[in-house]
Amino acid sequence: IRARLPFMLFEYPVYISDIRDKGIQAASLGSELQGRDNQGLAQVAKPIIEKAADQAVELLTNNQLRQQMVEQNLRIGRQNYSLESLHGYLVQLMARSQNGTSLREAQVSPR
């Protein structure tokens, strides 16, 4: 994201639970494996690969779309995953722990 480049990803469990709902945009290989080949490499359904390839070609050939995507991802990344946002999360956690709320009970959100 920081490199301001589009990317393609397999929607792994942590991405699904912690990142996807933030609005990060990427060419997606979906979240379902079809199995593994004889070398142990993960396999994704051919229609999913074709759709992701089409998304990649569109991003490579459409400068406006690519720029819009990378700028939005950078904005979301700064808001949710920067050192400044980490500081905000930690300040909230510390304040709640000082008020008697356990870290397990504390719910934090970006500033």
VOBA-281705 format. One line per field, with one value per residue: residue number from 0; residue in one letter; y, x, z of N, C-alpha, C in turn. Coordinates in pm, 1 decimal, decimal comma, always signed. Atoms other than C-alpha are relative to their C-alpha. Layout:
num (NUM; ...)
residu (A; ...)
n_yy (Y; ...)
n_xx (X; ...)
n_zz (Z; ...)
ca_yy (Y; ...)
ca_xx (X; ...)
ca_zz (Z; ...)
c_yy (Y; ...)
c_xx (X; ...)
c_zz (Z; ...)
//
This chain:
num (0; 1; 2; 3; 4; 5; 6; 7; 8; 9; 10; 11; 12; 13; 14; 15; 16; 17; 18; 19; 20; 21; 22; 23; 24; 25; 26; 27; 28; 29; 30; 31; 32; 33; 34; 35; 36; 37; 38; 39; 40; 41; 42; 43; 44; 45; 46; 47; 48; 49; 50; 51; 52; 53; 54; 55; 56; 57; 58; 59; 60; 61; 62; 63; 64; 65; 66; 67; 68; 69; 70; 71; 72; 73; 74; 75; 76; 77; 78; 79; 80; 81; 82; 83; 84; 85; 86; 87; 88; 89; 90; 91; 92; 93; 94; 95; 96; 97; 98; 99; 100; 101; 102; 103; 104; 105; 106; 107; 108; 109; 110)
residu (I; R; A; R; L; P; F; M; L; F; E; Y; P; V; Y; I; S; D; I; R; D; K; G; I; Q; A; A; S; L; G; S; E; L; Q; G; R; D; N; Q; G; L; A; Q; V; A; K; P; I; I; E; K; A; A; D; Q; A; V; E; L; L; T; N; N; Q; L; R; Q; Q; M; V; E; Q; N; L; R; I; G; R; Q; N; Y; S; L; E; S; L; H; G; Y; L; V; Q; L; M; A; R; S; Q; N; G; T; S; L; R; E; A; Q; V; S; P; R)
n_yy (-118,4; -116,6; -17,1; -56,1; +91,8; +94,3; +133,4; +111,9; +81,8; +104,9; -52,3; +88,3; -25,5; -126,9; -105,2; -0,2; -42,7; -124,9; -99,6; -17,0; -92,8; -137,7; -54,4; +15,8; +54,9; +81,2; +106,7; +109,8; +141,2; +63,6; +53,0; +145,0; +82,2; +119,5; +108,7; -25,3; +83,4; +99,7; -69,7; -62,7; -136,9; -20,4; -11,5; -80,3; +31,5; -72,4; -124,2; -101,3; -47,8; -81,8; -126,8; -75,6; -43,3; -111,7; -114,9; -42,6; -67,1; -129,2; -88,0; -30,9; -79,2; -114,5; -81,2; -67,5; +100,9; +40,6; -109,3; -8,2; +114,2; -7,2; -112,6; +42,6; +96,9; -73,1; -73,2; +99,5; +50,8; -101,0; -13,9; +120,1; +85,4; -79,4; -14,3; -95,3; +69,3; +90,2; -84,7; -25,5; +123,7; +24,2; -101,0; +42,3; +117,6; -40,2; -76,4; +92,8; +86,4; -83,7; -17,6; +127,8; +88,6; +91,5; -8,9; +86,9; -67,0; -127,1; -7,2; -122,5; -34,3; -103,6; -138,4)
n_xx (+83,1; -88,4; -69,2; +98,3; +15,3; +111,5; -47,4; +92,2; -16,2; +93,0; +66,2; -32,6; +89,6; -23,9; +48,3; +146,2; +50,1; -54,6; -41,4; +93,3; +108,7; -50,3; +17,3; -119,7; +33,0; -103,6; +46,2; +17,5; +1,6; +104,0; -38,1; +18,4; -97,9; +50,9; -88,6; -142,4; -57,1; -94,3; -112,4; +52,8; +43,5; +144,4; +69,6; +121,3; +83,7; -37,4; +77,2; -47,3; -128,3; +28,5; +57,0; -109,7; -87,4; +69,0; -15,3; -140,1; -18,7; +68,6; -82,1; -124,1; +25,9; +85,7; -75,4; +89,9; +49,0; -113,2; -31,7; +109,7; -11,4; -116,1; +18,4; +98,2; -66,3; -94,8; +79,9; +51,0; -115,5; -42,1; +103,6; +18,0; -116,7; -122,5; -50,9; +87,4; +122,3; -41,0; -9,8; +136,2; +53,4; -67,8; +46,9; +133,6; -14,1; -57,8; +101,2; +102,2; -55,3; -11,1; +135,9; +47,5; +45,9; -107,1; -36,2; +90,7; +129,2; -16,5; +18,3; -62,5; +24,9; -93,3; +35,5)
n_zz (+0,0; -11,4; +127,4; +93,6; +112,0; -16,4; -33,0; +9,5; -118,6; -40,8; -119,9; -111,5; -113,9; -69,8; +89,8; -6,7; -130,9; -52,8; +98,7; +111,8; -30,1; -1,3; +134,2; +83,4; +131,2; +62,6; +87,9; -95,5; +38,2; -79,7; -131,3; -1,1; +70,4; +67,7; -39,6; +20,1; +105,4; -51,1; -64,6; -119,8; +25,8; -8,4; +127,6; -1,7; +116,1; +121,0; +20,5; -95,3; +53,3; +118,4; -46,9; -60,7; +110,2; +64,6; -89,9; +8,5; +128,9; -10,1; -83,0; +71,5; +120,1; -30,7; -95,9; -93,6; -94,2; -83,8; -91,3; -97,0; -90,4; -88,8; -92,4; -100,4; -88,0; -84,4; -98,8; -94,8; -73,0; -97,5; -101,9; -81,0; -21,8; -13,6; -135,8; -68,7; -42,3; -108,0; -118,8; -45,5; -59,3; -127,6; -95,3; -42,4; -85,8; -128,1; -73,7; -47,1; -105,0; -119,8; -51,0; -50,7; +106,6; +38,6; +141,0; +75,7; +12,2; +69,3; +144,7; +47,7; +138,7; +43,9; -38,7)
ca_yy (+0,0; +242,2; +184,9; +317,5; +13,8; -200,4; -556,9; -895,4; -1118,3; -1437,7; -1343,2; -1526,7; -1548,0; -1248,1; -1033,1; -1134,0; -1073,8; -763,2; -583,3; -639,3; -441,6; -133,8; -94,6; -182,9; -249,5; -522,9; -765,1; -1070,0; -1440,1; -1509,0; -1698,4; -2058,7; -2307,7; -2585,5; -2794,4; -2826,4; -2952,1; -3223,9; -2962,4; -2841,8; -2514,2; -2380,3; -2400,2; -2149,9; -2208,1; -2104,0; -1857,9; -1677,3; -1655,5; -1522,4; -1256,4; -1151,4; -1137,3; -913,5; -685,3; -675,0; -585,4; -309,1; -168,7; -186,2; -12,1; +239,9; +506,6; +688,2; +371,9; +266,1; +607,3; +619,2; +271,4; +330,6; +668,8; +522,8; +231,2; +470,7; +682,8; +373,0; +240,3; +566,5; +583,0; +224,4; +81,2; +367,1; +431,9; +725,3; +501,8; +245,2; +525,1; +611,8; +249,3; +221,3; +548,9; +424,0; +88,2; +250,6; +491,1; +209,3; -8,0; +281,9; +311,9; -53,2; -200,6; -513,8; -527,3; -812,9; -598,2; -286,0; -214,4; +34,0; +213,2; +442,8; +809,1)
ca_xx (+0,0; +276,7; +445,0; +127,8; +97,4; -208,2; -185,6; -349,9; -421,5; -579,5; -833,0; -673,3; -855,6; -685,4; -755,2; -1121,3; -1158,9; -943,6; -878,7; -1144,2; -1416,2; -1191,2; -1234,2; -886,7; -913,2; -718,4; -750,9; -882,8; -813,0; -1109,2; -1098,4; -1157,3; -889,1; -962,4; -686,6; -313,2; -105,9; +158,8; +415,7; +190,1; +99,8; -249,0; -496,2; -773,9; -1065,3; -992,6; -1287,3; -1156,2; -807,8; -950,7; -1152,8; -847,4; -638,4; -901,3; -888,5; -508,5; -513,2; -766,1; -542,8; -235,1; -402,6; -632,7; -417,3; -712,8; -856,0; -512,3; -441,7; -783,0; -731,6; -382,8; -473,7; -781,1; -575,0; -308,2; -571,9; -727,6; -384,3; -287,8; -619,0; -612,8; -259,8; -10,6; +208,6; -18,1; -325,5; -137,7; -57,0; -427,6; -522,7; -263,8; -371,3; -731,5; -627,9; -416,0; -693,9; -944,2; -709,3; -652,6; -1031,3; -1058,6; -1154,5; -957,4; -771,9; -999,4; -1307,7; -1164,5; -1285,7; -1072,7; -1131,0; -922,4; -913,0)
ca_zz (+0,0; +96,6; -240,4; -408,7; -630,4; -699,0; -574,9; -605,1; -309,0; -186,7; +79,9; +373,2; +710,1; +876,6; +570,1; +585,0; +959,5; +1008,0; +678,3; +410,2; +588,2; +597,4; +220,3; +91,7; -282,0; -461,0; -747,6; -563,8; -600,8; -371,4; -45,2; -149,2; -241,8; -489,4; -338,9; -384,2; -673,3; -648,3; -539,5; -258,7; -428,1; -359,9; -647,7; -717,6; -955,7; -1313,5; -1339,5; -1029,4; -1179,7; -1505,8; -1321,8; -1118,9; -1437,4; -1599,0; -1292,4; -1314,2; -1684,4; -1615,0; -1340,0; -1561,3; -1853,5; -1682,0; -1517,0; -1360,2; -1202,0; -1076,0; -924,8; -757,4; -609,5; -473,2; -324,0; -152,3; -18,7; +108,4; +283,2; +444,8; +539,9; +707,9; +892,1; +1019,7; +1006,1; +1048,9; +1350,2; +1432,2; +1439,1; +1649,5; +1894,1; +1908,1; +1974,6; +2250,9; +2414,7; +2420,2; +2565,5; +2834,1; +2929,0; +2953,9; +3157,4; +3398,3; +3432,6; +3534,0; +3196,6; +3115,7; +2785,1; +2677,6; +2736,2; +2575,1; +2224,1; +2034,4; +1709,4; +1493,7; +1586,8)
c_yy (+124,5; +28,4; +60,9; -80,8; -86,4; -138,0; -101,4; -85,6; -111,0; +45,6; -99,6; +39,8; +133,3; +117,5; +11,9; +58,0; +140,5; +110,9; +28,9; +105,0; +145,4; +65,1; -4,5; -66,4; -74,5; -91,4; -126,0; -137,1; -77,3; -53,3; -151,9; -69,7; -118,8; -122,9; +42,2; -91,7; -94,5; +61,4; +72,2; +142,6; +8,6; +21,7; +77,9; -31,3; +89,8; +125,2; +113,9; +60,0; +90,6; +136,3; +88,3; +51,6; +117,3; +127,3; +55,7; +74,5; +137,9; +98,6; +41,2; +94,8; +124,6; +82,4; +64,5; -97,4; -41,9; +107,5; +14,0; -111,5; +16,9; +115,4; -35,1; -98,4; +68,3; +75,0; -95,0; -55,8; +97,7; +9,9; -118,5; -73,8; +76,5; +0,1; +96,7; -68,0; -101,0; +77,7; +27,3; -121,2; -22,9; +100,1; -38,8; -120,1; +36,9; +76,1; -93,2; -91,2; +77,7; +24,5; -131,4; -94,3; -91,6; +15,6; -87,7; +65,9; +126,7; -16,6; +131,2; +19,2; +110,1; +137,6; +63,7)
c_xx (+87,5; +73,6; -89,9; -7,9; -123,3; +57,0; -111,3; +22,3; -102,8; -56,9; +12,7; -82,7; +22,4; -43,9; -151,8; -48,5; +43,3; +23,1; -108,5; -107,1; +45,2; -12,0; +122,8; -41,6; +118,9; -64,4; -1,8; +3,3; -102,0; +54,2; -13,5; +106,4; -70,4; +80,9; +144,0; +51,0; +103,4; +126,5; -45,6; -46,3; -152,0; -58,0; -129,7; -76,1; +34,5; -84,4; +42,6; +131,6; -22,9; -56,6; +109,0; +96,2; -62,3; +11,8; +142,1; +26,9; -64,7; +83,0; +130,1; -21,6; -84,2; +65,9; -89,2; -52,0; +109,9; +32,7; -106,2; +11,6; +115,0; -12,3; -101,2; +64,1; +98,6; -74,0; -52,8; +113,6; +47,0; -99,4; -1,5; +126,8; +132,1; +48,3; -86,9; -127,9; +31,9; +11,0; -139,5; -63,6; +60,0; -43,5; -138,2; +7,1; +53,3; -102,1; -106,5; +54,1; +16,1; -137,0; -61,0; -56,2; +115,0; +29,0; -89,6; -134,2; +9,6; -17,5; +59,7; -34,7; +96,2; -50,3; -85,8)
c_zz (+0,0; -130,9; -107,1; -128,5; +22,9; +31,7; -15,0; +123,3; +7,4; +132,8; +115,6; +123,6; +72,3; -86,7; +11,2; +132,6; +40,0; -102,3; -103,8; +27,9; +8,7; -137,7; -88,5; -131,4; -58,1; -102,5; +86,2; -65,7; +82,9; +131,1; +7,8; -82,9; -64,4; +37,5; -18,7; -109,8; +59,8; +60,8; +127,0; -18,7; +0,4; -138,7; +20,4; -127,8; -119,7; -24,2; +93,7; -48,5; -120,7; +39,0; +60,5; -107,1; -74,3; +84,3; -9,8; -130,2; +2,9; +81,5; -69,8; -117,3; +24,2; +110,5; +105,6; +106,2; +96,4; +103,2; +108,9; +104,1; +98,1; +98,3; +108,4; +97,3; +94,2; +110,5; +108,3; +84,8; +105,8; +115,0; +96,6; +39,7; +14,2; +144,3; +80,5; +47,7; +109,9; +131,1; +56,1; +65,1; +139,1; +106,7; +52,2; +94,4; +137,7; +84,4; +56,3; +109,4; +129,9; +63,8; +45,9; -104,8; -39,1; -149,6; -85,8; -24,4; -85,0; -149,8; -45,4; -144,9; -40,9; +41,5; -105,1)
//
